[in-house]
Amino acid sequence: MSEDGELIRAVQAGDVRAMEAIYDRYLPTVWRYVYWQVDGHVHTAEDIVGETFLAALDAIGGLDPEGGSVGAWLVGIARHKLGDQRRRRARELGARDVLSQIEGHDVSNGAWQALQQEETRELVVKVMHQLADEERIVLEWKYLERLAVREIAQRLGRTEKAVESLLYRARRAFRDLFGQVDDGLRQGPGAQRGE
């Protein structure tokens, strides 16, 4: 049995010291990953690392002691927590800005004045949540965080060409989903029944 496996079994048996050992062993790894992902914002990194270890504590009871690297598992949890944080940030910054950036429209344009309405903002947030995680993240990084393709490629560990392709697919998926959801709302339930 691996040393990590022994620690997981001990935590599952109620040994608090085993969880402390996991924390001590993997805190530096998780911290470095999160700190880099949030561009050195210490308070944000502290929050996400704390959320990561709390979520790990809640989930460790169901973890297979021989299922793989605890460090990779913790980084995976951190990745999800970072996604949650980015989605919260996207909502705070306003979905209107995301749509205007993706579509390349000036929101002051008369045709896009409807974006100022709360319904449209909620629609954009709903569409963003329907995208695949990777598509949503690259759109948030590109249009909310205003990262260059090169920076996104570095974060994802991919080539710039791969990121450009992913951005193209993400923008297309966003437009398609937005059109479908928007058309469905405009038609309404009565229109669908032929009323």
C-alpha positions in Angstrom: 0.0 0.0 0.0 1.3 3.5 -0.8 2.0 6.0 1.9 -0.8 8.2 0.5 -3.1 5.2 0.6 -2.2 4.6 4.3 -3.0 8.2 5.1 -6.3 8.1 3.3 -7.3 4.9 5.2 -6.3 6.6 8.5 -8.3 9.7 7.7 -11.3 7.5 6.8 -10.9 5.8 10.2 -11.1 9.1 11.9 -7.4 9.9 12.5 -7.2 13.7 12.5 -3.3 13.6 12.4 -3.5 11.8 9.1 -5.4 14.7 7.5 -2.9 17.1 9.0 -0.1 15.1 7.4 -1.9 15.2 4.0 -2.4 19.0 4.5 1.3 19.5 5.4 2.5 17.4 2.5 0.3 18.8 -0.3 -0.3 22.4 0.8 2.8 23.7 -1.0 1.7 22.0 -4.3 -1.9 23.2 -4.1 -0.7 26.7 -3.1 1.7 27.0 -6.0 -0.9 25.9 -8.5 -3.6 28.2 -7.2 -1.3 31.2 -6.7 -0.1 30.9 -10.3 -3.7 30.5 -11.6 -4.9 33.7 -9.8 -1.8 35.7 -10.9 -0.4 36.1 -7.4 -3.5 37.5 -5.7 -2.8 36.3 -2.2 -6.2 36.7 -0.7 -7.9 35.0 -3.6 -5.4 32.1 -3.4 -5.9 31.8 0.3 -9.7 31.5 -0.1 -9.4 29.0 -2.9 -6.8 26.8 -1.1 -9.0 26.9 2.0 -12.1 25.9 0.0 -10.0 23.1 -1.6 -9.0 21.5 1.6 -12.5 21.8 3.1 -14.0 20.1 0.1 -11.3 17.4 0.3 -12.1 16.8 3.9 -15.8 16.4 3.0 -15.0 14.1 0.0 -12.1 11.9 1.4 -14.5 9.4 3.0 -15.4 8.2 -0.5 -11.9 8.3 -1.9 -10.3 5.0 -3.0 -7.0 4.8 -1.0 -5.3 3.2 -4.0 -6.9 5.4 -6.6 -4.0 7.5 -7.5 -2.1 10.6 -6.4 -3.6 12.6 -3.6 -1.7 15.6 -4.9 -3.4 15.3 -8.3 -6.8 14.8 -6.6 -6.3 18.0 -4.5 -5.2 20.0 -7.6 -8.3 18.7 -9.4 -10.5 20.0 -6.5 -8.6 23.3 -6.7 -9.2 23.5 -10.4 -13.0 23.2 -9.7 -12.8 25.8 -7.0 -11.0 28.1 -9.4 -13.8 27.6 -12.0 -16.4 28.4 -9.3 -14.4 31.6 -8.5 -14.2 32.6 -12.1 -17.9 32.1 -12.6 -18.6 34.3 -9.6 -16.3 36.9 -11.0 -18.0 36.7 -14.4 -21.4 37.4 -12.7 -20.0 40.3 -10.8 -18.4 41.9 -13.8 -21.7 41.6 -15.7 -22.7 39.2 -18.4 -23.4 42.1 -20.7 -19.7 42.8 -21.1 -19.1 39.2 -22.0 -21.7 39.1 -24.7 -20.6 42.4 -26.2 -16.9 41.3 -26.2 -17.7 37.9 -27.7 -20.0 39.2 -30.4 -17.8 42.2 -31.1 -20.7 44.7 -30.7 -20.7 48.0 -29.0 -23.4 47.8 -26.3 -24.3 51.4 -27.0 -25.5 50.3 -30.4 -29.3 50.6 -30.4 -29.8 47.0 -31.4 -27.9 45.9 -28.3 -29.6 48.2 -25.8 -31.6 45.2 -24.6 -28.4 44.0 -22.9 -29.0 46.5 -20.2 -32.0 44.5 -19.1 -31.7 42.0 -16.3 -33.3 39.3 -18.3 -30.6 39.4 -20.9 -27.8 39.4 -18.3 -29.4 36.3 -16.8 -29.6 34.7 -20.2 -25.9 35.2 -20.9 -25.0 33.7 -17.5 -27.3 30.8 -18.2 -25.6 30.2 -21.6 -22.1 30.5 -20.1 -23.1 27.7 -17.6 -24.3 25.5 -20.4 -20.9 25.6 -22.2 -18.3 22.9 -21.6 -16.0 23.9 -18.7 -13.0 24.4 -21.0 -15.0 26.6 -23.4 -16.4 28.7 -20.6 -13.0 29.1 -19.0 -11.2 30.2 -22.2 -14.0 32.8 -22.8 -13.7 34.1 -19.3 -10.0 34.3 -19.5 -10.1 36.0 -22.9 -12.9 38.4 -22.4 -13.2 39.0 -18.7 -9.6 38.7 -17.6 -8.4 40.0 -21.0 -5.6 37.5 -21.3 -3.7 37.1 -24.5 -3.9 33.8 -26.4 -0.2 33.2 -25.4 -1.1 33.5 -21.7 -4.1 31.2 -22.0 -1.9 28.7 -23.8 0.5 28.8 -20.9 -2.2 28.3 -18.4 -3.7 25.3 -20.2 -0.3 23.9 -21.2 -1.3 24.0 -24.9 0.0 25.6 -28.1 -1.4 29.0 -29.2 -2.9 27.3 -32.3 -4.8 24.9 -30.1 -6.1 27.8 -27.9 -7.1 29.8 -31.0 -9.1 26.7 -32.2 -10.7 26.3 -28.8 -11.6 30.0 -28.6 -13.2 29.7 -32.1 -15.3 26.7 -31.0 -16.2 28.3 -27.7 -17.4 31.5 -29.4 -19.4 29.5 -31.9 -20.9 27.4 -29.2 -21.8 30.5 -27.2 -23.5 32.1 -30.2 -25.4 28.9 -31.1 -26.6 28.4 -27.5 -27.5 32.0 -27.0 -29.5 32.0 -30.2 -31.4 28.8 -29.1 -32.1 30.0 -25.6 -33.1 33.5 -26.8 -35.4 32.1 -29.5 -37.0 29.7 -27.0 -37.7 32.6 -24.6 -39.1 34.8 -27.3 -41.4 32.1 -28.6 -42.5 31.3 -25.1 -44.5 28.3 -24.0 -47.7 29.5 -25.7 -45.9 29.9 -29.1 -44.6 26.4 -28.9 -48.2 25.0 -28.5 -49.4 27.1 -31.4 -51.5 29.5 -29.3 
